[in-house]
C-alpha cells in the first residue's frame, strides 16, 4: 500500500550496517569482515572476521560503535543463541559497507611495477592484505602506490565483492 504519511521505521546511515556477530568470534574495530556462504556453515549470515577461505563473502570494515552490543571497548565477541526468538541477544557490530579506501596499507607481498594500480588484492586474515591470489575472493584493488610494499587500497562494497569472479 502506498504511503499516505511518513514511513514508520528507524533508519541508519547507508554506509554503516549493524550486523550480528558469529558465536565465539572476537572482532576488533577496523577488522576486515565477511559472512560465511558455504552450505554447511554453522553461522551463515552472521559476520565473522576475514580469513583465507573461499566460503566467505566480503562485507567491509568492522566498526565498534556506541550502539554495538557485547562491546568491550575496541572489540566484540559473538554470543551463542540457538533460536530465532532469542536473536536480539546476539552481539552486534557496525560494518562499513561503503567501499572505504585504506591509506598506507603495508602489503603482505611486494609490488614489482608501477602498472599494478588496479590490481586485485586479497585478505589472508582480518588485518593482512596481499596482491597474491589466495583461496578467498578479492576484497578490493590497489588505488595508489607509495612504495613496493605501501599502497592505498579501495575496498569493494558487498555488491562489488559478489560481482568479482573467483579466478
N, C-alpha and C positions, 0 to 999 in steps of 0.2 A: 504494500500500500504506500502511495506517495506521501511524503511529509506534508503536514499542514502546520507544524510548529517545529521548534528546534529538536534535533535528534537527541534521544535520551541515553547517551553513552559517554564514558570518560575517554579522553584522548591523551596520547603521549606524543612527543616529538617523533617524527618519522624515522630518524636515524638511530634511535635507541629503543630496542625491543626488550621487554622483560621476558626472560625465558627461565624455565625450570631446570635445575641442575641435576645431573645424573647422581644417583645414590653413592655416597662414599668418595666422590670425586672432589678434590680441592682445586678451585680455580682462582688464580691471582689476578688482580687488576692489571690490564694490559696484555693478558694472555691471548694467543690465537685459539679460537674455539670453533667447534662444529657439532653436528649431530650424527649419531650412528644411523646408517642406512641399510645394513645387512639384514637379511631375513631372520637371522637368529639373534639379532641384537636385543639384549635384555633391557636396555634403556633407550630404545628407539624413540626419537623425537625429544629427548632430553639433552641439553647442552653438556658437552664434555670438553676437556682440554684437547688440543690438537695433537695428533701423533702421526707417525708414518704408517697409515692404514688406508687401504683402498675402500674400506667400509664407512668412511666419514664424508660428510658433505660440509664444506667450509661455510661458516656463517659470518665471522667477523672477529672483532676485538672485544674482549670482556671488559666491562666497566662496573666496578663495585660502586654502587650509588647509595645515597642515604635511604632509599626505599628497598634496597636488597634485603631479603630475609635470610637469616643464617650468617649475616655479615660479622666478621671478626676483625675488621679494620681494613686490611688490604686483600683479603681472600674470603671465599665462601666455600663450604663443604656441603655437598648434597646430602639430604636426609633420605631415609628409606620410607617409602609409602607403598602399600600393596594394593590399595583400591582407589578407584577414581573419586569416590566420595570423600577421601581424605587428601585429594590433590592439592588443596590450599595449604597443606602443611609442608609441601616441598620447598626447599630453599630456592630462591630465585636470584638471578643476576641480570644486569643490563648488558645487552650485546649491541655494539655499534655496528650496524649493517650497511653503513653508507658508502663503504669502499674507501676507507681512510688512506691517506698517504703517510707512510712511516719514513721519517727523515734520518739519514745517517745510520742505516742498518748495517751491522757488521755481518757479512755473508759467511755461511758455513763452507763455502768453496770460493776459489779465486776466479775473478773475471780475467780474460786474456786480451780482449779487444774492445775498442770504444763503440763498435757497432752492436754491442749487446744490450743497448737500450731497447726495450720492448720484449726482451727475453722473459719467458715464464719463470716464476720462482715457486718453490715448494717448501712446505714446512715439515721438518723432521720431528719436531715436537712443538710445544706451545710457545717456544721462545727462539727457535733456530730456523733461519730462512736460508735456502740454498738455491742456486740456479741449476743444480744437478738433479736430473729426473729421479723421482722416487716412486714408491708404491702409492702414496697419497696423491690426490688430484692437485693441480696447480692452485695456488691461493692468490696470485697476483702477478705483477710484472715489474721489471726494472724501469723506473721512470727517469732516473738521473744517476750518472756515475760520478763519484767523488774520487775514488781510487780503485785499486784492484780488488779490495775487499769491503769498501764502504760505498753504499748506494742508497738512493731513495726507492722505496717500493710502494706502488699503488696496489692496495688490496682489492680483490674482487668483492662485489656485493654478492649475497647468496644467489641471486638470479644469474649473474655473470659466471659464478663458480660452477653452476649446474650446466651452463651452456658450453663450457670448455671441454672438448673431447679429451678423454684419457688416452695418452699415446700408447 
